[in-house]
Amino acid sequence: MHSEIMAPLPGRQQDILRRALSDKVVRIKDLAADFGVHEMTVRRDIDALCEQGKLLRVHGGAQLLERTAEELSQSMRASQNVDAKERIARAALNLIQDGDTVALDASTTSLALARLLPARQVQAITCSLDAANVLAAGGVPFLMAGGNFHAPARSFVGAFFTDTIERLHPDLVFFSAKGYTPDAGFTDPHLPEVGAKRALVRSGSSVVALVDSSKFGRKALATIADHSDINTLITDAEPDAELKSRLDNDDIQLIVAP
């Protein structure tokens, strides 16, 4: 991992960090009651995390430093539904032919695909710092589309990115989303990411959505793409009959990763 935030820590300290991510400020008294330990034990855990630069002490407890919150959020996102993402990535690789130019968004599912790309003779385009590191390590030639750095996703976004990607024409674009419904389409809560993903989707000759089934039925703030924008949907489990019918009616190829 690029970050030290998820380096091995005692389980209770990991739990304290996760609680601080959701609650912003954690109180020693509350943590002691929830964990069933003495307040002094929690205080020692918090002191240790403060010494490591992960927490900042406040009266009665602690809060996450901004950098720590960004790293923890990214690390937790990368650790969710790992098996499904890897299966989806393997199915996506089957769509790629030698000589293709493929574009990857900053999702962790696209990152899983980036790890497989050395198996093909391709040129890649990415806006993800993590994907760029993986591609470089795998010897895959790639173009890094830069812009403003968006720390929560470790990606590049903004006007410079969209201006660059609008001048490029990849054969295949792979992207993911936080939510998907047939009516709202593929959605994400982070507006900078939405703008970058939209531009990426518009650039591709063929557009492939990589969406694990846990995202079905969820709707986030803004739409990245709707059915008219994509050619293929790859997921990890059979969708219900209604969704399959909608995909079929809109002439979208459905691939369920084995």
KEDOBA-561265 format. One record per residue (C-alpha): x, y, z; residue number from 1; residue in one letter. Coordinates in steps of 0.001 Angstrom, whole numbers, plus 500000, padded with zeros to 6 digits. Example, Ala and Ser with C-alpha at 12.3 -4.5 7.8 and 13.67 -1.06 7.14 Angstrom:
BEGIN
<node><xx>512300</xx><yy>495500</yy><zz>507800</zz><pos>1</pos><code>a</code></node>
<node><xx>513670</xx><yy>498940</yy><zz>507140</zz><pos>2</pos><code>s</code></node>
This chain:
BEGIN
<node><xx>500000</xx><yy>500000</yy><zz>500000</zz><pos>1</pos><code>m</code></node>
<node><xx>501064</xx><yy>503576</yy><zz>499363</zz><pos>2</pos><code>h</code></node>
<node><xx>499885</xx><yy>504589</yy><zz>502807</zz><pos>3</pos><code>s</code></node>
<node><xx>500845</xx><yy>503656</yy><zz>506319</zz><pos>4</pos><code>e</code></node>
<node><xx>497378</xx><yy>504252</yy><zz>507699</zz><pos>5</pos><code>i</code></node>
<node><xx>496364</xx><yy>500613</yy><zz>507463</zz><pos>6</pos><code>m</code></node>
<node><xx>499696</xx><yy>499196</yy><zz>508525</zz><pos>7</pos><code>a</code></node>
<node><xx>499183</xx><yy>496526</yy><zz>511185</zz><pos>8</pos><code>p</code></node>
<node><xx>497794</xx><yy>498031</yy><zz>514378</zz><pos>9</pos><code>l</code></node>
<node><xx>496159</xx><yy>496427</yy><zz>517411</zz><pos>10</pos><code>p</code></node>
<node><xx>492526</xx><yy>495690</yy><zz>516589</zz><pos>11</pos><code>g</code></node>
<node><xx>491138</xx><yy>498189</yy><zz>519077</zz><pos>12</pos><code>r</code></node>
<node><xx>493262</xx><yy>500975</yy><zz>517616</zz><pos>13</pos><code>q</code></node>
<node><xx>491964</xx><yy>500154</yy><zz>514131</zz><pos>14</pos><code>q</code></node>
<node><xx>488432</xx><yy>500317</yy><zz>515529</zz><pos>15</pos><code>d</code></node>
<node><xx>489152</xx><yy>503702</yy><zz>517106</zz><pos>16</pos><code>i</code></node>
<node><xx>490365</xx><yy>505060</yy><zz>513761</zz><pos>17</pos><code>l</code></node>
<node><xx>487288</xx><yy>503765</yy><zz>511955</zz><pos>18</pos><code>r</code></node>
<node><xx>485034</xx><yy>505254</yy><zz>514628</zz><pos>19</pos><code>r</code></node>
<node><xx>486826</xx><yy>508590</yy><zz>514297</zz><pos>20</pos><code>a</code></node>
<node><xx>486297</xx><yy>508501</yy><zz>510532</zz><pos>21</pos><code>l</code></node>
<node><xx>482530</xx><yy>508270</yy><zz>510956</zz><pos>22</pos><code>s</code></node>
<node><xx>482061</xx><yy>510316</yy><zz>514150</zz><pos>23</pos><code>d</code></node>
<node><xx>484769</xx><yy>512960</yy><zz>513557</zz><pos>24</pos><code>k</code></node>
<node><xx>485464</xx><yy>513215</yy><zz>517323</zz><pos>25</pos><code>v</code></node>
<node><xx>485709</xx><yy>510166</yy><zz>519603</zz><pos>26</pos><code>v</code></node>
<node><xx>485316</xx><yy>510402</yy><zz>523380</zz><pos>27</pos><code>r</code></node>
<node><xx>487394</xx><yy>508284</yy><zz>525733</zz><pos>28</pos><code>i</code></node>
<node><xx>484437</xx><yy>507601</yy><zz>528022</zz><pos>29</pos><code>k</code></node>
<node><xx>482249</xx><yy>506386</yy><zz>525147</zz><pos>30</pos><code>d</code></node>
<node><xx>484989</xx><yy>504198</yy><zz>523664</zz><pos>31</pos><code>l</code></node>
<node><xx>485742</xx><yy>502590</yy><zz>527016</zz><pos>32</pos><code>a</code></node>
<node><xx>482075</xx><yy>501725</yy><zz>527493</zz><pos>33</pos><code>a</code></node>
<node><xx>481695</xx><yy>500357</yy><zz>523965</zz><pos>34</pos><code>d</code></node>
<node><xx>484883</xx><yy>498263</yy><zz>524112</zz><pos>35</pos><code>f</code></node>
<node><xx>484317</xx><yy>497127</yy><zz>527682</zz><pos>36</pos><code>g</code></node>
<node><xx>487734</xx><yy>498297</yy><zz>528885</zz><pos>37</pos><code>v</code></node>
<node><xx>489055</xx><yy>500846</yy><zz>531373</zz><pos>38</pos><code>h</code></node>
<node><xx>489298</xx><yy>504468</yy><zz>530274</zz><pos>39</pos><code>e</code></node>
<node><xx>493050</xx><yy>504353</yy><zz>530916</zz><pos>40</pos><code>m</code></node>
<node><xx>493363</xx><yy>501575</yy><zz>528320</zz><pos>41</pos><code>t</code></node>
<node><xx>491601</xx><yy>503691</yy><zz>525697</zz><pos>42</pos><code>v</code></node>
<node><xx>493699</xx><yy>506696</yy><zz>526679</zz><pos>43</pos><code>r</code></node>
<node><xx>496886</xx><yy>504684</yy><zz>526030</zz><pos>44</pos><code>r</code></node>
<node><xx>495549</xx><yy>503642</yy><zz>522610</zz><pos>45</pos><code>d</code></node>
<node><xx>494752</xx><yy>507239</yy><zz>521722</zz><pos>46</pos><code>i</code></node>
<node><xx>498156</xx><yy>508418</yy><zz>522952</zz><pos>47</pos><code>d</code></node>
<node><xx>499817</xx><yy>505828</yy><zz>520723</zz><pos>48</pos><code>a</code></node>
<node><xx>497774</xx><yy>506910</yy><zz>517700</zz><pos>49</pos><code>l</code></node>
<node><xx>498583</xx><yy>510554</yy><zz>518386</zz><pos>50</pos><code>c</code></node>
<node><xx>502294</xx><yy>509729</yy><zz>518546</zz><pos>51</pos><code>e</code></node>
<node><xx>501974</xx><yy>508053</yy><zz>515138</zz><pos>52</pos><code>q</code></node>
<node><xx>500417</xx><yy>511217</yy><zz>513723</zz><pos>53</pos><code>g</code></node>
<node><xx>497013</xx><yy>509641</yy><zz>513079</zz><pos>54</pos><code>k</code></node>
<node><xx>494923</xx><yy>511439</yy><zz>515733</zz><pos>55</pos><code>l</code></node>
<node><xx>494864</xx><yy>514857</yy><zz>517353</zz><pos>56</pos><code>l</code></node>
<node><xx>493986</xx><yy>515068</yy><zz>521057</zz><pos>57</pos><code>r</code></node>
<node><xx>490990</xx><yy>517203</yy><zz>521994</zz><pos>58</pos><code>v</code></node>
<node><xx>489324</xx><yy>517661</yy><zz>525363</zz><pos>59</pos><code>h</code></node>
<node><xx>488007</xx><yy>514290</yy><zz>526489</zz><pos>60</pos><code>g</code></node>
<node><xx>489019</xx><yy>512421</yy><zz>523355</zz><pos>61</pos><code>g</code></node>
<node><xx>490560</xx><yy>512802</yy><zz>519900</zz><pos>62</pos><code>a</code></node>
<node><xx>489820</xx><yy>513519</yy><zz>516258</zz><pos>63</pos><code>q</code></node>
<node><xx>491316</xx><yy>512396</yy><zz>512969</zz><pos>64</pos><code>l</code></node>
<node><xx>493824</xx><yy>514564</yy><zz>511205</zz><pos>65</pos><code>l</code></node>
<node><xx>492608</xx><yy>515467</yy><zz>507707</zz><pos>66</pos><code>e</code></node>
<node><xx>495399</xx><yy>513510</yy><zz>506014</zz><pos>67</pos><code>r</code></node>
<node><xx>494612</xx><yy>510473</yy><zz>508130</zz><pos>68</pos><code>t</code></node>
<node><xx>490920</xx><yy>510645</yy><zz>507242</zz><pos>69</pos><code>a</code></node>
<node><xx>491753</xx><yy>510700</yy><zz>503521</zz><pos>70</pos><code>e</code></node>
<node><xx>494128</xx><yy>507742</yy><zz>503791</zz><pos>71</pos><code>e</code></node>
<node><xx>491793</xx><yy>505702</yy><zz>505976</zz><pos>72</pos><code>l</code></node>
<node><xx>488844</xx><yy>506323</yy><zz>503662</zz><pos>73</pos><code>s</code></node>
<node><xx>490857</xx><yy>505152</yy><zz>500652</zz><pos>74</pos><code>q</code></node>
<node><xx>492217</xx><yy>502101</yy><zz>502473</zz><pos>75</pos><code>s</code></node>
<node><xx>488763</xx><yy>501037</yy><zz>503660</zz><pos>76</pos><code>m</code></node>
<node><xx>487362</xx><yy>501479</yy><zz>500151</zz><pos>77</pos><code>r</code></node>
<node><xx>490115</xx><yy>499286</yy><zz>498709</zz><pos>78</pos><code>a</code></node>
<node><xx>489395</xx><yy>496514</yy><zz>501218</zz><pos>79</pos><code>s</code></node>
<node><xx>485667</xx><yy>496198</yy><zz>500416</zz><pos>80</pos><code>q</code></node>
<node><xx>484327</xx><yy>493414</yy><zz>498157</zz><pos>81</pos><code>n</code></node>
<node><xx>487837</xx><yy>492447</yy><zz>497065</zz><pos>82</pos><code>v</code></node>
<node><xx>486835</xx><yy>489069</yy><zz>495605</zz><pos>83</pos><code>d</code></node>
<node><xx>484023</xx><yy>490589</yy><zz>493537</zz><pos>84</pos><code>a</code></node>
<node><xx>486308</xx><yy>493317</yy><zz>492194</zz><pos>85</pos><code>k</code></node>
<node><xx>488962</xx><yy>490798</yy><zz>491179</zz><pos>86</pos><code>e</code></node>
<node><xx>486396</xx><yy>488615</yy><zz>489399</zz><pos>87</pos><code>r</code></node>
<node><xx>484999</xx><yy>491641</yy><zz>487575</zz><pos>88</pos><code>i</code></node>
<node><xx>488524</xx><yy>492689</yy><zz>486585</zz><pos>89</pos><code>a</code></node>
<node><xx>489279</xx><yy>489257</yy><zz>485128</zz><pos>90</pos><code>r</code></node>
<node><xx>486064</xx><yy>489393</yy><zz>483091</zz><pos>91</pos><code>a</code></node>
<node><xx>486985</xx><yy>492895</yy><zz>481896</zz><pos>92</pos><code>a</code></node>
<node><xx>490400</xx><yy>491700</yy><zz>480758</zz><pos>93</pos><code>l</code></node>
<node><xx>488689</xx><yy>489308</yy><zz>478337</zz><pos>94</pos><code>n</code></node>
<node><xx>487278</xx><yy>492322</yy><zz>476459</zz><pos>95</pos><code>l</code></node>
<node><xx>490742</xx><yy>493751</yy><zz>475835</zz><pos>96</pos><code>i</code></node>
<node><xx>492747</xx><yy>492844</yy><zz>472740</zz><pos>97</pos><code>q</code></node>
<node><xx>496432</xx><yy>493390</yy><zz>472076</zz><pos>98</pos><code>d</code></node>
<node><xx>496910</xx><yy>496809</yy><zz>470518</zz><pos>99</pos><code>g</code></node>
<node><xx>493972</xx><yy>498433</yy><zz>472317</zz><pos>100</pos><code>d</code></node>
<node><xx>494175</xx><yy>501725</yy><zz>474152</zz><pos>101</pos><code>t</code></node>
<node><xx>492309</xx><yy>501412</yy><zz>477447</zz><pos>102</pos><code>v</code></node>
<node><xx>491316</xx><yy>504186</yy><zz>479856</zz><pos>103</pos><code>a</code></node>
<node><xx>490811</xx><yy>503557</yy><zz>483570</zz><pos>104</pos><code>l</code></node>
<node><xx>489065</xx><yy>505712</yy><zz>486150</zz><pos>105</pos><code>d</code></node>
<node><xx>490271</xx><yy>506004</yy><zz>489756</zz><pos>106</pos><code>a</code></node>
<node><xx>488016</xx><yy>503286</yy><zz>491171</zz><pos>107</pos><code>s</code></node>
<node><xx>489431</xx><yy>500343</yy><zz>493092</zz><pos>108</pos><code>t</code></node>
<node><xx>487798</xx><yy>497976</yy><zz>490572</zz><pos>109</pos><code>t</code></node>
<node><xx>489720</xx><yy>499641</yy><zz>487741</zz><pos>110</pos><code>s</code></node>
<node><xx>492815</xx><yy>499353</yy><zz>489918</zz><pos>111</pos><code>l</code></node>
<node><xx>492232</xx><yy>495593</yy><zz>490066</zz><pos>112</pos><code>a</code></node>
<node><xx>492079</xx><yy>495603</yy><zz>486254</zz><pos>113</pos><code>l</code></node>
<node><xx>495299</xx><yy>497639</yy><zz>486052</zz><pos>114</pos><code>a</code></node>
<node><xx>497079</xx><yy>494837</yy><zz>487912</zz><pos>115</pos><code>r</code></node>
<node><xx>496076</xx><yy>492417</yy><zz>485126</zz><pos>116</pos><code>l</code></node>
<node><xx>497028</xx><yy>494569</yy><zz>482135</zz><pos>117</pos><code>l</code></node>
<node><xx>500599</xx><yy>493225</yy><zz>481807</zz><pos>118</pos><code>p</code></node>
<node><xx>498893</xx><yy>490167</yy><zz>480261</zz><pos>119</pos><code>a</code></node>
<node><xx>498007</xx><yy>492310</yy><zz>477214</zz><pos>120</pos><code>r</code></node>
<node><xx>500017</xx><yy>494461</yy><zz>474825</zz><pos>121</pos><code>q</code></node>
<node><xx>498125</xx><yy>497694</yy><zz>475390</zz><pos>122</pos><code>v</code></node>
<node><xx>498496</xx><yy>501416</yy><zz>475915</zz><pos>123</pos><code>q</code></node>
<node><xx>496710</xx><yy>502715</yy><zz>479020</zz><pos>124</pos><code>a</code></node>
<node><xx>495318</xx><yy>506075</yy><zz>480071</zz><pos>125</pos><code>i</code></node>
<node><xx>494552</xx><yy>506795</yy><zz>483706</zz><pos>126</pos><code>t</code></node>
<node><xx>493713</xx><yy>509617</yy><zz>486104</zz><pos>127</pos><code>c</code></node>
<node><xx>494545</xx><yy>507479</yy><zz>489161</zz><pos>128</pos><code>s</code></node>
<node><xx>497827</xx><yy>507859</yy><zz>491016</zz><pos>129</pos><code>l</code></node>
<node><xx>497558</xx><yy>504307</yy><zz>492358</zz><pos>130</pos><code>d</code></node>
<node><xx>496805</xx><yy>502856</yy><zz>488919</zz><pos>131</pos><code>a</code></node>
<node><xx>499775</xx><yy>504753</yy><zz>487484</zz><pos>132</pos><code>a</code></node>
<node><xx>502060</xx><yy>503143</yy><zz>490072</zz><pos>133</pos><code>n</code></node>
<node><xx>500663</xx><yy>499687</yy><zz>489263</zz><pos>134</pos><code>v</code></node>
<node><xx>501015</xx><yy>500197</yy><zz>485507</zz><pos>135</pos><code>l</code></node>
<node><xx>504584</xx><yy>501441</yy><zz>485878</zz><pos>136</pos><code>a</code></node>
<node><xx>505513</xx><yy>498459</yy><zz>488033</zz><pos>137</pos><code>a</code></node>
<node><xx>503949</xx><yy>496096</yy><zz>485464</zz><pos>138</pos><code>g</code></node>
<node><xx>505756</xx><yy>497649</yy><zz>482517</zz><pos>139</pos><code>g</code></node>
<node><xx>502513</xx><yy>498795</yy><zz>480844</zz><pos>140</pos><code>v</code></node>
<node><xx>502983</xx><yy>501967</yy><zz>478754</zz><pos>141</pos><code>p</code></node>
<node><xx>500543</xx><yy>504618</yy><zz>479894</zz><pos>142</pos><code>f</code></node>
<node><xx>499552</xx><yy>508248</yy><zz>479702</zz><pos>143</pos><code>l</code></node>
<node><xx>498798</xx><yy>510046</yy><zz>482945</zz><pos>144</pos><code>m</code></node>
<node><xx>495992</xx><yy>512568</yy><zz>482508</zz><pos>145</pos><code>a</code></node>
<node><xx>496720</xx><yy>515147</yy><zz>485194</zz><pos>146</pos><code>g</code></node>
<node><xx>494784</xx><yy>517957</yy><zz>486822</zz><pos>147</pos><code>g</code></node>
<node><xx>493830</xx><yy>518952</yy><zz>490361</zz><pos>148</pos><code>n</code></node>
<node><xx>494667</xx><yy>516197</yy><zz>492853</zz><pos>149</pos><code>f</code></node>
<node><xx>491563</xx><yy>514819</yy><zz>494597</zz><pos>150</pos><code>h</code></node>
<node><xx>492993</xx><yy>513177</yy><zz>497709</zz><pos>151</pos><code>a</code></node>
<node><xx>490034</xx><yy>510963</yy><zz>498793</zz><pos>152</pos><code>p</code></node>
<node><xx>490240</xx><yy>509012</yy><zz>495518</zz><pos>153</pos><code>a</code></node>
<node><xx>493932</xx><yy>509715</yy><zz>494848</zz><pos>154</pos><code>r</code></node>
<node><xx>492901</xx><yy>510916</yy><zz>491407</zz><pos>155</pos><code>s</code></node>
<node><xx>493255</xx><yy>513910</yy><zz>489117</zz><pos>156</pos><code>f</code></node>
<node><xx>490178</xx><yy>515940</yy><zz>488266</zz><pos>157</pos><code>v</code></node>
<node><xx>489127</xx><yy>519387</yy><zz>487133</zz><pos>158</pos><code>g</code></node>
<node><xx>489311</xx><yy>521493</yy><zz>483976</zz><pos>159</pos><code>a</code></node>
<node><xx>492854</xx><yy>520510</yy><zz>483036</zz><pos>160</pos><code>f</code></node>
<node><xx>491933</xx><yy>516825</yy><zz>483193</zz><pos>161</pos><code>f</code></node>
<node><xx>488716</xx><yy>517202</yy><zz>481185</zz><pos>162</pos><code>t</code></node>
<node><xx>490464</xx><yy>519329</yy><zz>478540</zz><pos>163</pos><code>d</code></node>
<node><xx>493138</xx><yy>516637</yy><zz>478190</zz><pos>164</pos><code>t</code></node>
<node><xx>490814</xx><yy>513652</yy><zz>478046</zz><pos>165</pos><code>i</code></node>
<node><xx>488517</xx><yy>515319</yy><zz>475497</zz><pos>166</pos><code>e</code></node>
<node><xx>491437</xx><yy>515250</yy><zz>473053</zz><pos>167</pos><code>r</code></node>
<node><xx>492008</xx><yy>511506</yy><zz>473506</zz><pos>168</pos><code>l</code></node>
<node><xx>490075</xx><yy>508600</yy><zz>471999</zz><pos>169</pos><code>h</code></node>
<node><xx>490652</xx><yy>505303</yy><zz>473818</zz><pos>170</pos><code>p</code></node>
<node><xx>489207</xx><yy>502089</yy><zz>472418</zz><pos>171</pos><code>d</code></node>
<node><xx>487806</xx><yy>501049</yy><zz>475793</zz><pos>172</pos><code>l</code></node>
<node><xx>486887</xx><yy>503044</yy><zz>478889</zz><pos>173</pos><code>v</code></node>
<node><xx>486442</xx><yy>501244</yy><zz>482208</zz><pos>174</pos><code>f</code></node>
<node><xx>484773</xx><yy>503015</yy><zz>485114</zz><pos>175</pos><code>f</code></node>
<node><xx>482915</xx><yy>502244</yy><zz>488319</zz><pos>176</pos><code>s</code></node>
<node><xx>480390</xx><yy>504050</yy><zz>490520</zz><pos>177</pos><code>a</code></node>
<node><xx>479158</xx><yy>504192</yy><zz>494093</zz><pos>178</pos><code>k</code></node>
<node><xx>475580</xx><yy>503437</yy><zz>493062</zz><pos>179</pos><code>g</code></node>
<node><xx>473528</xx><yy>502148</yy><zz>490150</zz><pos>180</pos><code>y</code></node>
<node><xx>469834</xx><yy>502126</yy><zz>489288</zz><pos>181</pos><code>t</code></node>
<node><xx>468386</xx><yy>501932</yy><zz>485766</zz><pos>182</pos><code>p</code></node>
<node><xx>466623</xx><yy>505283</yy><zz>486220</zz><pos>183</pos><code>d</code></node>
<node><xx>469391</xx><yy>507345</yy><zz>487853</zz><pos>184</pos><code>a</code></node>
<node><xx>472183</xx><yy>505515</yy><zz>486055</zz><pos>185</pos><code>g</code></node>
<node><xx>475663</xx><yy>505245</yy><zz>487533</zz><pos>186</pos><code>f</code></node>
<node><xx>476140</xx><yy>507716</yy><zz>490366</zz><pos>187</pos><code>t</code></node>
<node><xx>478792</xx><yy>509073</yy><zz>492714</zz><pos>188</pos><code>d</code></node>
<node><xx>478647</xx><yy>511480</yy><zz>495685</zz><pos>189</pos><code>p</code></node>
<node><xx>481910</xx><yy>513305</yy><zz>494897</zz><pos>190</pos><code>h</code></node>
<node><xx>481287</xx><yy>516010</yy><zz>492307</zz><pos>191</pos><code>l</code></node>
<node><xx>484938</xx><yy>516381</yy><zz>491235</zz><pos>192</pos><code>p</code></node>
<node><xx>485008</xx><yy>512644</yy><zz>490505</zz><pos>193</pos><code>e</code></node>
<node><xx>481705</xx><yy>512814</yy><zz>488648</zz><pos>194</pos><code>v</code></node>
<node><xx>483032</xx><yy>515472</yy><zz>486265</zz><pos>195</pos><code>g</code></node>
<node><xx>486202</xx><yy>513509</yy><zz>485568</zz><pos>196</pos><code>a</code></node>
<node><xx>484342</xx><yy>510238</yy><zz>485045</zz><pos>197</pos><code>k</code></node>
<node><xx>481834</xx><yy>511890</yy><zz>482713</zz><pos>198</pos><code>r</code></node>
<node><xx>484638</xx><yy>513215</yy><zz>480542</zz><pos>199</pos><code>a</code></node>
<node><xx>486307</xx><yy>509810</yy><zz>480545</zz><pos>200</pos><code>l</code></node>
<node><xx>483071</xx><yy>508092</yy><zz>479502</zz><pos>201</pos><code>v</code></node>
<node><xx>482546</xx><yy>510549</yy><zz>476633</zz><pos>202</pos><code>r</code></node>
<node><xx>486033</xx><yy>509858</yy><zz>475281</zz><pos>203</pos><code>s</code></node>
<node><xx>485706</xx><yy>506125</yy><zz>474689</zz><pos>204</pos><code>g</code></node>
<node><xx>484687</xx><yy>504175</yy><zz>471591</zz><pos>205</pos><code>s</code></node>
<node><xx>483303</xx><yy>501490</yy><zz>473907</zz><pos>206</pos><code>s</code></node>
<node><xx>482385</xx><yy>502111</yy><zz>477554</zz><pos>207</pos><code>v</code></node>
<node><xx>482341</xx><yy>499395</yy><zz>480202</zz><pos>208</pos><code>v</code></node>
<node><xx>480822</xx><yy>499854</yy><zz>483656</zz><pos>209</pos><code>a</code></node>
<node><xx>482472</xx><yy>497747</yy><zz>486372</zz><pos>210</pos><code>l</code></node>
<node><xx>479883</xx><yy>497578</yy><zz>489153</zz><pos>211</pos><code>v</code></node>
<node><xx>479678</xx><yy>494922</yy><zz>491836</zz><pos>212</pos><code>d</code></node>
<node><xx>476187</xx><yy>493874</yy><zz>492880</zz><pos>213</pos><code>s</code></node>
<node><xx>476393</xx><yy>495662</yy><zz>496248</zz><pos>214</pos><code>s</code></node>
<node><xx>475967</xx><yy>498933</yy><zz>494292</zz><pos>215</pos><code>k</code></node>
<node><xx>472647</xx><yy>497871</yy><zz>492704</zz><pos>216</pos><code>f</code></node>
<node><xx>469679</xx><yy>499872</yy><zz>493970</zz><pos>217</pos><code>g</code></node>
<node><xx>471863</xx><yy>502592</yy><zz>495470</zz><pos>218</pos><code>r</code></node>
<node><xx>471649</xx><yy>506189</yy><zz>494319</zz><pos>219</pos><code>k</code></node>
<node><xx>474378</xx><yy>508745</yy><zz>495037</zz><pos>220</pos><code>a</code></node>
<node><xx>474321</xx><yy>512506</yy><zz>494523</zz><pos>221</pos><code>l</code></node>
<node><xx>475168</xx><yy>512904</yy><zz>490838</zz><pos>222</pos><code>a</code></node>
<node><xx>474956</xx><yy>510847</yy><zz>487668</zz><pos>223</pos><code>t</code></node>
<node><xx>478130</xx><yy>509856</yy><zz>485870</zz><pos>224</pos><code>i</code></node>
<node><xx>476464</xx><yy>508027</yy><zz>482992</zz><pos>225</pos><code>a</code></node>
<node><xx>473143</xx><yy>506508</yy><zz>482051</zz><pos>226</pos><code>d</code></node>
<node><xx>472289</xx><yy>503540</yy><zz>479852</zz><pos>227</pos><code>h</code></node>
<node><xx>472715</xx><yy>505521</yy><zz>476652</zz><pos>228</pos><code>s</code></node>
<node><xx>476360</xx><yy>506173</yy><zz>477547</zz><pos>229</pos><code>d</code></node>
<node><xx>477578</xx><yy>502601</yy><zz>478075</zz><pos>230</pos><code>i</code></node>
<node><xx>477994</xx><yy>499455</yy><zz>476008</zz><pos>231</pos><code>n</code></node>
<node><xx>478708</xx><yy>496812</yy><zz>478622</zz><pos>232</pos><code>t</code></node>
<node><xx>477991</xx><yy>496210</yy><zz>482303</zz><pos>233</pos><code>l</code></node>
<node><xx>480165</xx><yy>493736</yy><zz>484194</zz><pos>234</pos><code>i</code></node>
<node><xx>479080</xx><yy>492630</yy><zz>487642</zz><pos>235</pos><code>t</code></node>
<node><xx>479619</xx><yy>489739</yy><zz>490027</zz><pos>236</pos><code>d</code></node>
<node><xx>476084</xx><yy>488356</yy><zz>490471</zz><pos>237</pos><code>a</code></node>
<node><xx>472977</xx><yy>487848</yy><zz>488357</zz><pos>238</pos><code>e</code></node>
<node><xx>470713</xx><yy>490920</yy><zz>488558</zz><pos>239</pos><code>p</code></node>
<node><xx>466991</xx><yy>490509</yy><zz>488963</zz><pos>240</pos><code>d</code></node>
<node><xx>464736</xx><yy>489906</yy><zz>485961</zz><pos>241</pos><code>a</code></node>
<node><xx>463554</xx><yy>493533</yy><zz>485766</zz><pos>242</pos><code>e</code></node>
<node><xx>467085</xx><yy>494901</yy><zz>485590</zz><pos>243</pos><code>l</code></node>
<node><xx>468128</xx><yy>492297</yy><zz>483026</zz><pos>244</pos><code>k</code></node>
<node><xx>465145</xx><yy>493277</yy><zz>480899</zz><pos>245</pos><code>s</code></node>
<node><xx>466068</xx><yy>496986</yy><zz>481112</zz><pos>246</pos><code>r</code></node>
<node><xx>469636</xx><yy>496244</yy><zz>480070</zz><pos>247</pos><code>l</code></node>
<node><xx>468470</xx><yy>494075</yy><zz>477200</zz><pos>248</pos><code>d</code></node>
<node><xx>465972</xx><yy>496693</yy><zz>475992</zz><pos>249</pos><code>n</code></node>
<node><xx>468743</xx><yy>499310</yy><zz>475994</zz><pos>250</pos><code>d</code></node>
<node><xx>471065</xx><yy>496958</yy><zz>474072</zz><pos>251</pos><code>d</code></node>
<node><xx>473640</xx><yy>496800</yy><zz>476872</zz><pos>252</pos><code>i</code></node>
<node><xx>475777</xx><yy>493691</yy><zz>477093</zz><pos>253</pos><code>q</code></node>
<node><xx>475592</xx><yy>492109</yy><zz>480546</zz><pos>254</pos><code>l</code></node>
<node><xx>478543</xx><yy>490054</yy><zz>481753</zz><pos>255</pos><code>i</code></node>
<node><xx>478332</xx><yy>488240</yy><zz>485084</zz><pos>256</pos><code>v</code></node>
<node><xx>481855</xx><yy>487469</yy><zz>486218</zz><pos>257</pos><code>a</code></node>
<node><xx>482363</xx><yy>483795</yy><zz>487140</zz><pos>258</pos><code>p</code></node>
